């Protein structure tokens, strides 16, 4: 159980830096800060992912709650407007916890109220249940005012005359369809009185969007007030917000079913509450979207990305023994191979995939190899399907495919055309590709050799090419002067030119992949240099301090942030490969594993109680104090942490 006590909750800045997330297994989610103040355009109680609409939609933004005890009104909500913070309900909040879903506790004179929020798996449905835990006087009245947006989750809305304010009222429910072409929002409730409102709340300020240099002011519409009478301690009230009519009388069954489901998919029950939280977090990224089994790269704004899916899958699925889910995901992506590539992403705005990546396809091959080597009961048809996809990728790369990706005469893979970013270091602002890395990037060659290893398991024709690439690699990439590896050779197609800037990509030549491409003596030098120059408690820096262009902070508007994204910003997901390499050069002894758990894993586990609670952030500042940033809930960060826990650094009792 991850818990925040009153000492943090009653401090506004501490309360808003911690966020919670709940999901429905199909791309929809609910999220906010632990005090309920929405700081992002993505914060909402119901972000739906309708199967017939390509994007996700913010339907129910939040609930404004007022509790009345002994005739005195206490606002439990908290909002930041352009003019300031009002009301200040966090001053009544005593606790927030993930148990296993978000739970909020409030104490006002004469009463203690608890609120639970969760999504129903497989539905665009959010349940909110209130329980009166203590009451010295009664009855206690609870008034709830829903605020709706009905917009694309990347956008914002303002007061407008096009909105239809009408609500349809039934027995135990009401509904509204503010705009044609968007889903109807149904709000079911337990015994309550409805009072029409039809008013706009204007000028909500989203401080996280303001800090990101984006539009940050929104208006939300309040259709009605819902009033509940809570007779005494133990009394409950509930709302069910959904894109379909549901019954609020079934809330207790919903609660029991979700607790049971979440317990069933948690593959281990470790003593450390932070590890238990990561186990639960893993399930939030595993989705079925638009008919595909896949992985959401991060919440709240990422969708399906190829490289993120395969990197994260190793820890989210393979390391945790979720071979059934891993198989579904790999089979789904196997059907997307085109000209030797799997997609880089499926954009929210369209179902058409984008194939602009050199690494995603190679990560797919590597993970297929690990799946086939570890999963029990892989059927013949599945094996043929996956092997066929692997062969198609290797043949596509050998023959040449999009964006200049192809086999060179030294056995290595070249890639890159002007204006296109192809590796994971893929930031681009307008026409500015921040880290183009055209030529032969070091991690691409490590992935290529490992992919050839996979193909060679059943097709001997790849063996000679694998051996040639392996022999060429050390010769072409070893930087004798600095005792490390070049980041790119044959830069921009110029034979013999090198990019010697010190980046973390070289770690994949000695860790994080099944085959290591350097002898242990040289690998030891690489690992030592990476640790000295790039390691931080929250990941490896993407560029060493002192290098030209190093950016110590990931902050500012879009251009500033994207300019820093891979120019010094630290990435937690890289720790998986680093710790694996660090252990290998030390002989993977019991003593080395114990030291690695203390030095490298423990800081990640501490972070689980900060920022995106129960998860691990996308990035952090390269300089101290390494403030987390980017997506607060990131799949490959969580996946690699779980791979460390289950595969690289299993506990002594495991």
C-alpha positions as CSV (number, residue, x, y, z in Angstrom):
1,X,0.0,0.0,0.0
2,X,1.5,3.3,-1.1
3,X,0.3,6.0,1.3
4,X,0.5,9.8,1.7
5,X,-0.3,11.2,5.1
6,X,-1.7,14.6,6.1
7,X,1.7,16.2,6.5
8,X,2.2,16.0,2.7
9,X,-1.4,16.4,1.6
10,X,-1.9,19.7,3.5
11,X,1.0,21.3,1.7
12,X,-0.2,22.4,-1.7
13,X,3.0,22.0,-3.6
14,X,3.7,18.6,-2.1
15,X,0.2,17.4,-2.9
16,X,0.3,18.4,-6.5
17,X,3.7,16.8,-7.3
18,X,2.3,13.3,-6.6
19,X,-0.2,11.8,-9.1
20,X,-2.4,8.7,-9.2
21,X,-3.5,6.6,-12.2
22,X,-6.2,4.0,-12.7
23,X,-6.9,2.3,-16.1
24,X,-9.5,0.0,-17.8
25,X,-7.3,-2.3,-19.9
26,X,-8.3,-0.7,-23.2
27,X,-6.5,2.6,-23.1
28,X,-9.0,4.6,-21.0
29,X,-7.9,6.0,-17.7
30,X,-8.6,8.2,-14.7
31,X,-5.8,10.3,-13.1
32,X,-5.2,13.4,-11.0
33,X,-3.0,14.5,-8.1
34,X,-3.4,13.0,-4.7
35,X,-5.3,16.1,-3.5
36,X,-7.6,16.1,-6.5
37,X,-6.3,19.3,-8.0
38,X,-6.1,18.8,-11.8
39,X,-2.8,20.2,-13.0
40,X,-2.8,18.7,-16.5
41,X,-5.3,18.7,-19.4
42,X,-5.1,14.9,-19.1
43,X,-6.3,14.8,-15.5
44,X,-9.9,13.5,-15.3
45,X,-12.1,10.9,-13.7
46,X,-13.1,9.4,-17.1
47,X,-10.9,9.5,-20.1
48,X,-12.6,7.2,-22.5
49,X,-11.2,5.2,-25.3
50,X,-14.2,4.4,-27.5
51,X,-13.5,1.6,-30.0
52,X,-15.1,3.6,-32.9
53,X,-13.0,6.8,-32.3
54,X,-9.3,6.9,-33.0
55,X,-8.5,9.2,-30.0
56,X,-9.2,9.2,-26.3
57,X,-11.8,11.7,-24.9
58,X,-12.0,13.6,-21.6
59,X,-15.7,13.2,-20.6
60,X,-15.9,13.6,-16.8
61,X,-13.2,16.0,-15.7
62,X,-13.8,16.0,-12.0
63,X,-16.4,16.1,-9.2
64,X,-16.9,19.1,-6.9
65,X,-17.8,17.8,-3.5
66,X,-19.3,19.6,-0.4
67,X,-20.1,17.8,2.8
68,X,-22.5,19.4,5.3
69,X,-22.4,18.5,9.0
70,X,-24.6,20.2,11.6
71,X,-25.5,22.8,9.1
72,X,-21.9,23.8,8.3
73,X,-20.6,23.3,4.7
74,X,-17.1,22.0,4.0
75,X,-15.8,21.9,0.5
76,X,-13.6,18.9,-0.2
77,X,-12.6,19.9,-3.7
78,X,-9.6,21.9,-4.7
79,X,-9.0,23.8,-8.0
80,X,-6.5,26.2,-9.3
81,X,-8.0,29.1,-11.3
82,X,-6.3,32.0,-13.0
83,X,-7.1,34.0,-9.9
84,X,-5.9,31.5,-7.4
85,X,-6.6,28.3,-5.5
86,X,-10.3,27.7,-4.4
87,X,-11.7,25.8,-2.6
88,X,-8.9,24.3,-0.4
89,X,-10.4,20.9,0.4
90,X,-6.9,19.4,0.8
91,X,-6.8,21.1,4.2
92,X,-9.5,18.6,5.3
93,X,-7.7,15.6,3.7
94,X,-6.0,13.2,6.1
95,X,-4.8,10.5,3.8
96,X,-4.3,9.2,0.2
97,X,-3.4,5.6,-0.5
98,X,-3.3,3.1,-3.3
99,X,-5.1,0.1,-1.8
100,X,-5.1,-1.2,-4.6
101,X,-6.9,1.7,-6.2
102,X,-7.0,5.4,-5.1
103,X,-8.5,6.0,-1.7
104,X,-9.0,9.5,-0.2
105,X,-9.8,10.2,3.4
106,X,-11.2,13.5,4.8
107,X,-12.0,14.7,8.3
108,X,-14.2,17.6,9.1
109,X,-15.7,18.6,12.5
110,X,-18.2,15.8,13.3
111,X,-17.5,13.4,10.4
112,X,-14.9,11.3,8.6
113,X,-15.5,10.5,4.9
114,X,-13.6,8.1,2.6
115,X,-13.7,8.1,-1.2
116,X,-12.7,5.3,-3.5
117,X,-12.1,5.8,-7.3
118,X,-11.4,3.0,-9.8
119,X,-12.2,2.0,-13.4
120,X,-14.0,-1.2,-14.4
121,X,-11.7,-3.5,-16.5
122,X,-12.8,-3.6,-20.1
123,X,-15.2,-0.7,-19.9
124,X,-15.1,3.1,-20.2
125,X,-16.6,3.2,-16.7
126,X,-15.3,4.9,-13.5
127,X,-16.8,4.1,-10.1
128,X,-16.7,6.6,-7.2
129,X,-17.9,5.4,-3.8
130,X,-18.2,7.4,-0.7
131,X,-18.3,5.9,2.8
132,X,-19.0,7.7,6.0
133,X,-16.5,6.3,8.4
134,X,-17.5,8.3,11.5
135,X,-20.2,10.8,12.3
136,X,-20.9,12.5,15.7
137,X,-23.9,14.3,14.4
138,X,-26.3,13.4,11.6
139,X,-27.5,13.1,9.0
140,X,-24.5,14.2,6.9
141,X,-25.3,15.6,3.5
142,X,-23.0,15.2,0.6
143,X,-23.4,17.3,-2.6
144,X,-21.5,16.3,-5.7
145,X,-21.4,18.4,-8.9
146,X,-19.9,16.7,-12.0
147,X,-17.8,18.9,-14.3
148,X,-17.6,17.7,-17.9
149,X,-15.4,18.6,-20.8
150,X,-16.2,16.3,-23.8
151,X,-13.0,16.9,-25.8
152,X,-10.0,15.2,-27.3
153,X,-7.6,14.5,-24.4
154,X,-4.8,16.5,-26.0
155,X,-7.0,19.6,-26.2
156,X,-8.8,22.1,-24.0
157,X,-12.4,23.5,-24.1
158,X,-13.9,26.9,-23.4
159,X,-17.4,28.1,-22.7
160,X,-19.4,27.8,-26.0
161,X,-22.9,28.1,-27.3
162,X,-22.7,24.8,-29.2
163,X,-22.9,22.7,-26.0
164,X,-26.4,21.2,-25.4
165,X,-27.0,21.5,-21.6
166,X,-30.0,19.2,-21.5
167,X,-29.9,16.1,-19.2
168,X,-32.1,13.1,-19.5
169,X,-33.2,11.8,-16.1
170,X,-34.2,8.2,-15.3
171,X,-34.6,6.1,-12.2
172,X,-31.2,6.1,-10.5
173,X,-29.4,7.8,-13.4
174,X,-29.1,10.8,-15.7
175,X,-27.3,11.3,-19.0
176,X,-26.1,14.0,-21.2
177,X,-24.8,14.3,-24.8
178,X,-23.4,17.8,-25.1
179,X,-22.1,17.6,-28.6
180,X,-23.3,15.5,-31.6
181,X,-20.9,12.7,-32.7
182,X,-19.5,12.2,-29.2
183,X,-20.5,9.5,-26.8
184,X,-23.3,9.9,-24.3
185,X,-22.1,10.2,-20.7
186,X,-24.3,8.2,-18.3
187,X,-24.1,8.9,-14.5
188,X,-25.8,6.3,-12.3
189,X,-26.2,7.1,-8.6
190,X,-27.5,5.6,-5.5
191,X,-30.5,7.2,-3.8
192,X,-30.1,10.9,-4.4
193,X,-31.8,14.2,-5.3
194,X,-30.9,15.9,-8.5
195,X,-30.9,19.7,-8.9
196,X,-30.3,21.1,-12.4
197,X,-27.4,23.6,-12.6
198,X,-26.4,24.3,-16.2
199,X,-23.5,26.5,-15.3
200,X,-19.9,26.9,-16.5
201,X,-16.9,26.9,-14.2
202,X,-14.4,29.3,-15.9
203,X,-10.7,29.7,-16.1
204,X,-9.3,26.5,-14.6
205,X,-5.5,26.8,-14.6
206,X,-3.4,23.7,-15.3
207,X,0.0,24.5,-13.8
208,X,1.8,21.5,-15.4
209,X,0.7,22.7,-18.9
210,X,1.8,26.2,-18.1
211,X,5.2,24.9,-17.1
212,X,5.4,23.0,-20.4
213,X,4.7,26.2,-22.4
214,X,1.3,25.0,-23.6
215,X,-2.2,26.3,-23.4
216,X,-3.3,25.9,-19.8
217,X,-6.7,27.5,-19.2
218,X,-10.0,25.7,-19.5
219,X,-13.7,26.0,-18.8
220,X,-15.8,23.1,-17.6
221,X,-19.6,22.6,-17.6
222,X,-21.7,21.6,-14.5
223,X,-25.0,20.0,-15.6
224,X,-26.5,19.4,-12.1
225,X,-25.9,18.8,-8.4
226,X,-26.4,15.4,-6.9
227,X,-27.3,15.4,-3.2
228,X,-27.0,12.3,-0.9
229,X,-28.1,11.9,2.7
230,X,-25.7,9.7,4.7
231,X,-27.6,8.6,7.8
232,X,-24.7,7.6,10.0
233,X,-21.4,5.8,10.2
234,X,-21.1,3.1,7.5
235,X,-23.5,4.8,5.1
236,X,-22.4,4.9,1.5
237,X,-23.1,6.8,-1.7
238,X,-21.9,6.1,-5.2
239,X,-21.6,7.4,-8.7
240,X,-20.9,5.3,-11.8
241,X,-19.8,7.4,-14.8
242,X,-19.8,5.5,-18.1
243,X,-20.3,5.5,-21.8
244,X,-23.1,2.9,-21.2
245,X,-25.9,2.8,-18.7
246,X,-24.8,1.1,-15.5
247,X,-26.4,0.6,-12.1
248,X,-24.9,2.3,-9.0
249,X,-26.6,-0.4,-6.8
250,X,-24.0,-2.8,-8.1
251,X,-21.1,-0.8,-6.8
252,X,-20.2,-3.2,-4.0
253,X,-20.0,-6.0,-6.5
254,X,-17.8,-3.8,-8.7
255,X,-15.5,-3.1,-5.8
256,X,-15.2,-6.8,-4.9
257,X,-14.7,-7.9,-8.5
258,X,-12.0,-5.3,-9.1
259,X,-10.1,-6.2,-5.9
260,X,-10.3,-9.9,-6.9
261,X,-9.2,-9.3,-10.4
262,X,-6.2,-7.1,-9.4
263,X,-5.1,-9.6,-6.8
264,X,-5.3,-12.4,-9.4
265,X,-3.0,-10.6,-12.0
266,X,-0.4,-9.8,-9.4
267,X,2.1,-12.6,-10.0
268,X,4.0,-12.2,-6.7
269,X,3.3,-10.7,-3.3
270,X,6.6,-9.4,-2.1
271,X,7.0,-7.9,1.4
272,X,8.2,-4.6,0.0
273,X,5.1,-2.5,-0.6
274,X,7.0,-0.6,-3.4
275,X,7.6,-3.8,-5.3
276,X,4.0,-4.8,-4.8
277,X,3.0,-1.4,-6.3
278,X,5.2,-2.0,-9.3
279,X,3.6,-5.4,-9.8
280,X,0.2,-3.8,-9.9
281,X,1.5,-1.0,-12.1
282,X,2.5,-3.4,-14.7
283,X,-1.1,-4.4,-15.5
284,X,-2.0,-0.8,-16.3
285,X,0.1,-0.8,-19.5
286,X,-1.2,-4.1,-20.9
287,X,-4.2,-3.2,-23.1
288,X,-6.4,-4.4,-25.9
289,X,-6.9,-1.5,-28.2
290,X,-8.6,-1.3,-31.6
291,X,-8.5,-5.1,-31.8
292,X,-4.8,-5.4,-30.9
293,X,-3.2,-6.7,-27.7
294,X,-0.5,-4.2,-27.0
295,X,1.2,-2.0,-24.4
296,X,0.5,1.7,-23.8
297,X,3.9,3.4,-23.7
298,X,3.0,5.8,-21.0
299,X,0.2,7.8,-19.3
300,X,-1.3,10.2,-19.6
301,X,-0.3,11.1,-23.2
302,X,1.4,8.3,-25.0
303,X,-0.3,5.6,-27.1
304,X,1.1,2.4,-28.7
305,X,4.8,2.6,-29.7
306,X,6.7,-0.3,-31.2
307,X,10.1,0.0,-29.4
308,X,8.4,0.9,-26.1
309,X,6.2,-2.2,-26.4
310,X,9.0,-4.6,-26.9
311,X,11.4,-3.1,-24.4
312,X,8.7,-2.9,-21.7
313,X,7.3,-6.4,-22.5
314,X,10.5,-8.1,-21.2
315,X,9.8,-6.9,-17.7
316,X,6.0,-6.4,-17.8
317,X,5.4,-9.9,-19.2
318,X,8.4,-12.2,-19.7
319,X,10.0,-11.5,-16.4
320,X,6.7,-11.9,-14.5
321,X,5.7,-15.1,-16.3
322,X,2.8,-13.5,-18.1
323,X,3.7,-15.6,-21.2
324,X,0.0,-15.7,-22.4
325,X,-0.1,-11.9,-22.7
326,X,3.4,-11.7,-24.2
327,X,2.3,-14.2,-26.9
328,X,-0.8,-12.3,-27.7
329,X,1.2,-9.0,-28.1
330,X,3.9,-10.6,-30.2
331,X,1.4,-12.4,-32.5
332,X,-0.5,-9.1,-32.9
333,X,2.6,-7.2,-33.9
334,X,3.9,-10.0,-36.1
335,X,1.0,-9.2,-38.4
336,X,2.2,-5.6,-38.9
337,X,5.5,-6.4,-40.6
338,X,5.9,-4.4,-43.8
339,X,9.0,-4.3,-45.9
340,X,11.0,-5.8,-43.0
341,X,9.7,-3.3,-40.4
342,X,7.2,-3.2,-37.6
343,X,5.6,0.2,-36.9
344,X,7.2,2.8,-34.7
345,X,3.8,3.9,-33.5
346,X,0.0,3.9,-34.1
347,X,-0.8,7.6,-33.8
348,X,-3.9,8.5,-31.8
349,X,-5.4,10.5,-34.7
350,X,-5.3,7.6,-37.2
351,X,-5.2,3.9,-37.3
352,X,-2.5,4.0,-40.0
353,X,0.9,2.9,-38.5
354,X,4.1,4.9,-38.9
355,X,7.2,2.9,-39.8
356,X,9.9,5.5,-39.0
357,X,12.2,3.6,-36.7
358,X,15.3,1.5,-37.2
359,X,15.4,-0.1,-33.7
360,X,11.7,-1.2,-33.1
361,X,11.9,-4.1,-35.5
362,X,15.2,-5.3,-34.1
363,X,13.8,-5.1,-30.5
364,X,10.8,-7.2,-31.7
365,X,13.2,-9.9,-33.0
366,X,15.2,-9.9,-29.7
367,X,12.0,-10.3,-27.7
368,X,10.7,-13.0,-29.9
369,X,13.9,-14.9,-29.3
370,X,13.6,-14.5,-25.5
371,X,9.9,-15.5,-25.7
372,X,10.5,-18.7,-27.7
373,X,13.4,-19.6,-25.4
374,X,11.4,-19.2,-22.1
375,X,7.7,-19.5,-22.7
376,X,6.2,-23.0,-22.1
377,X,3.9,-24.6,-24.6
378,X,4.5,-22.4,-27.7
379,X,2.4,-24.1,-30.4
380,X,3.7,-24.9,-33.8
381,X,1.4,-22.4,-35.6
382,X,2.6,-19.6,-33.2
383,X,6.2,-20.6,-33.7
384,X,5.8,-20.5,-37.5
385,X,4.1,-17.1,-37.3
386,X,6.8,-15.5,-35.2
387,X,9.7,-17.1,-37.1
388,X,8.2,-15.9,-40.3
389,X,8.0,-12.3,-38.9
390,X,11.7,-12.6,-37.8
391,X,12.8,-13.8,-41.1
392,X,10.9,-11.1,-42.9
393,X,12.6,-8.4,-40.8
394,X,16.1,-9.8,-41.2
395,X,15.6,-10.2,-44.9
396,X,14.2,-6.7,-45.2
397,X,17.2,-5.2,-43.4
398,X,19.6,-7.2,-45.4
399,X,18.0,-6.2,-48.7
400,X,17.3,-2.6,-47.6
401,X,14.1,-0.9,-46.6
402,X,12.7,2.6,-45.8
403,X,14.7,5.6,-44.7
404,X,18.1,4.3,-45.9
405,X,18.0,1.3,-43.5
406,X,20.1,-1.6,-44.9
407,X,23.1,-3.9,-44.8
408,X,26.5,-2.4,-45.5
409,X,29.5,-4.3,-46.9
410,X,31.0,-4.5,-43.4
411,X,28.1,-6.5,-42.1
412,X,26.6,-3.7,-40.1
413,X,23.4,-1.8,-40.5
414,X,23.4,1.8,-41.9
415,X,20.3,4.0,-41.4
416,X,19.2,7.6,-41.9
417,X,17.9,10.2,-44.3
418,X,17.9,13.9,-43.8
419,X,15.1,15.3,-41.6
420,X,14.1,11.9,-40.1
421,X,14.8,10.6,-36.6
422,X,15.0,6.8,-36.5
423,X,16.5,5.7,-33.1
424,X,15.0,6.0,-29.7
425,X,16.7,9.4,-29.4
426,X,14.0,10.8,-31.6
427,X,13.2,14.3,-30.5
428,X,12.2,16.6,-33.4
429,X,11.0,20.2,-33.3
430,X,9.6,21.4,-36.6
431,X,12.4,20.7,-39.0
432,X,15.1,20.4,-36.3
433,X,16.1,16.8,-35.6
434,X,17.9,17.2,-32.3
435,X,19.9,14.0,-32.4
436,X,19.8,12.7,-35.9
437,X,22.4,9.9,-35.5
438,X,22.4,9.0,-39.1
439,X,25.0,6.4,-40.0
440,X,25.6,3.3,-37.8
441,X,24.4,4.0,-34.3
442,X,26.1,1.7,-31.7
443,X,22.9,0.2,-30.1
444,X,21.5,-0.6,-33.6
445,X,24.6,-2.8,-34.3
446,X,24.2,-4.5,-30.9
447,X,20.5,-5.1,-31.7
448,X,21.4,-6.3,-35.2
449,X,23.9,-8.9,-34.0
450,X,21.4,-10.1,-31.4
451,X,18.7,-10.3,-34.0
452,X,20.9,-12.4,-36.2
453,X,21.5,-14.7,-33.3
454,X,17.7,-15.2,-33.1
455,X,17.4,-15.9,-36.8
456,X,20.3,-18.3,-36.7
457,X,18.4,-20.5,-34.1
458,X,16.4,-22.0,-37.1
459,X,18.1,-20.5,-40.2
460,X,21.8,-21.2,-40.5
461,X,22.1,-18.7,-43.3
462,X,22.3,-15.9,-40.7
463,X,25.3,-17.4,-38.9
464,X,28.0,-16.1,-41.3
465,X,26.5,-12.6,-41.4
466,X,26.3,-12.6,-37.6
467,X,29.9,-13.6,-37.2
468,X,31.0,-10.9,-39.7
469,X,29.0,-8.2,-38.0
470,X,30.4,-9.3,-34.6
471,X,34.0,-9.2,-35.8
472,X,33.5,-5.8,-37.5
473,X,31.8,-4.2,-34.5
474,X,34.8,-4.1,-32.1
475,X,37.1,-2.9,-34.9
476,X,34.8,-0.1,-36.0
477,X,33.4,1.2,-32.7
478,X,36.3,0.9,-30.2
479,X,37.4,4.4,-29.1
480,X,41.0,3.7,-28.1
481,X,41.7,7.2,-26.9
482,X,38.8,7.3,-24.4
483,X,38.5,3.5,-23.7
484,X,34.8,3.4,-24.7
485,X,32.6,3.0,-27.8
486,X,31.8,5.6,-30.4
487,X,28.1,6.5,-30.4
488,X,27.9,6.5,-34.3
489,X,30.3,5.5,-36.9
490,X,30.2,6.4,-40.6
491,X,28.2,9.5,-39.6
492,X,25.9,10.7,-42.4
493,X,27.2,7.9,-44.6
494,X,30.8,9.3,-44.5
495,X,33.0,6.2,-44.2
496,X,35.4,6.5,-41.3
497,X,33.7,9.5,-39.6
498,X,32.7,9.1,-36.0
499,X,30.6,10.7,-33.3
500,X,32.6,10.4,-30.1
501,X,30.1,12.2,-27.8
502,X,29.7,10.2,-24.7
503,X,26.2,8.7,-24.7
504,X,24.6,5.7,-22.9
505,X,23.8,3.8,-26.1
506,X,27.1,1.9,-25.9
507,X,25.9,0.1,-22.8
508,X,23.8,-2.2,-25.0
509,X,27.0,-3.7,-26.5
510,X,27.8,-5.1,-23.1
511,X,24.5,-5.4,-21.2
512,X,20.8,-5.6,-21.6
513,X,20.8,-8.0,-24.5
514,X,21.5,-11.7,-24.6
515,X,24.8,-11.5,-26.5
516,X,27.6,-9.1,-25.4
517,X,29.7,-7.7,-28.2
518,X,33.0,-6.9,-26.3
519,X,35.4,-8.9,-24.3
520,X,35.1,-8.5,-20.6
521,X,38.2,-6.4,-20.3
522,X,37.0,-3.8,-22.7
523,X,33.4,-4.1,-21.3
524,X,34.7,-3.3,-17.9
525,X,36.2,0.0,-19.2
526,X,32.9,0.9,-20.9
527,X,30.9,0.2,-17.7
528,X,33.2,2.2,-15.5
529,X,33.1,5.2,-17.9
530,X,29.3,5.0,-18.1
531,X,29.0,4.8,-14.3
532,X,31.3,7.7,-13.8
533,X,29.8,10.0,-16.4
534,X,26.2,9.1,-16.9
535,X,24.8,7.3,-13.8
536,X,22.2,9.1,-11.7
537,X,19.8,7.6,-9.1
538,X,17.0,7.9,-11.6
539,X,18.7,6.6,-14.7
540,X,21.5,7.2,-17.2
541,X,22.1,10.6,-18.6
542,X,21.5,10.8,-22.4
543,X,24.7,12.8,-22.8
544,X,27.7,13.3,-20.5
545,X,28.1,16.6,-18.6
546,X,30.8,18.6,-20.3
547,X,29.9,17.5,-23.8
548,X,28.8,20.2,-26.2
549,X,25.0,20.7,-25.9
550,X,24.6,19.1,-22.5
551,X,21.3,20.2,-21.0
552,X,21.2,19.9,-17.2
553,X,17.4,20.4,-16.8
554,X,14.4,19.0,-18.7
555,X,12.1,22.0,-18.5
556,X,10.6,24.9,-20.4
557,X,8.5,25.0,-23.5
558,X,8.3,22.4,-26.2
559,X,11.5,23.5,-28.0
560,X,13.5,23.7,-24.8
561,X,12.3,20.3,-23.5
562,X,12.8,18.5,-26.8
563,X,16.2,20.1,-27.0
564,X,17.1,18.6,-23.6
565,X,15.3,15.3,-24.1
566,X,18.3,13.4,-25.2
567,X,21.0,15.9,-24.4
568,X,21.6,15.1,-20.8
569,X,18.2,14.2,-19.4
570,X,18.3,11.0,-17.4
571,X,16.3,7.9,-18.4
572,X,15.3,5.3,-15.8
573,X,14.7,2.5,-18.5
574,X,18.5,2.5,-19.3
575,X,19.3,1.2,-15.8
576,X,18.2,-2.3,-16.8
577,X,21.0,-2.6,-19.4
578,X,23.5,-0.8,-17.2
579,X,23.0,-2.9,-14.1
580,X,23.1,-6.1,-16.2
581,X,26.5,-5.0,-17.6
582,X,27.7,-3.8,-14.2
583,X,27.0,-7.2,-12.8
584,X,28.6,-9.1,-15.7
585,X,31.9,-7.4,-15.5
586,X,32.0,-8.2,-11.8
587,X,31.4,-11.9,-12.3
588,X,27.7,-11.7,-11.2
589,X,28.6,-12.7,-7.6
590,X,26.3,-12.7,-4.6
591,X,28.2,-9.7,-3.3
592,X,27.9,-7.8,-6.5
593,X,24.2,-8.4,-6.7
594,X,23.7,-7.3,-3.1
595,X,25.7,-4.1,-3.9
596,X,23.7,-3.5,-7.1
597,X,20.4,-3.8,-5.2
598,X,21.5,-1.3,-2.7
599,X,23.2,1.2,-5.1
600,X,21.0,1.0,-8.2
601,X,17.7,-0.6,-7.4
602,X,16.9,1.1,-4.0
603,X,16.8,4.6,-5.5
604,X,14.3,3.4,-8.1
605,X,12.1,1.9,-5.4
606,X,12.2,5.1,-3.4
607,X,10.9,6.9,-6.5
608,X,7.8,4.7,-6.6
609,X,6.6,6.8,-3.7
610,X,7.0,10.1,-5.6
611,X,5.7,11.7,-8.8
612,X,3.5,9.0,-10.4
613,X,2.7,6.9,-7.3
614,X,3.3,3.2,-7.7
615,X,5.1,3.8,-11.1
616,X,8.4,5.2,-12.4
617,X,8.7,8.4,-14.4
618,X,9.8,8.7,-18.0
619,X,12.8,11.0,-17.3
620,X,14.6,13.1,-14.7
621,X,16.9,16.1,-14.8
622,X,20.5,15.2,-15.5
623,X,21.7,17.5,-12.7
624,X,20.9,17.2,-9.0
625,X,18.4,16.9,-7.5
626,X,17.3,14.9,-10.6
627,X,13.8,16.2,-10.5
628,X,11.5,13.7,-12.3
629,X,9.7,14.8,-15.5
630,X,8.0,13.8,-18.7
631,X,5.3,11.1,-18.4
632,X,4.8,10.2,-14.7
633,X,3.7,6.7,-15.6
634,X,6.1,5.1,-18.2
635,X,5.9,1.5,-19.4
636,X,9.5,0.9,-20.2
637,X,10.7,2.5,-16.9
638,X,8.4,0.2,-14.9
639,X,9.2,-2.8,-17.2
640,X,13.0,-2.5,-16.8
641,X,12.6,-2.1,-13.0
642,X,10.6,-5.3,-12.9
643,X,13.1,-7.0,-15.2
644,X,15.8,-6.0,-12.7
645,X,13.7,-7.4,-9.8
646,X,12.8,-10.7,-11.5
647,X,15.6,-11.5,-13.9
648,X,18.8,-9.5,-13.2
649,X,18.6,-9.0,-9.5
650,X,16.2,-11.5,-8.0
651,X,16.0,-11.4,-4.3
652,X,18.1,-14.1,-2.4
653,X,14.9,-15.8,-1.4
654,X,13.7,-16.1,-5.0
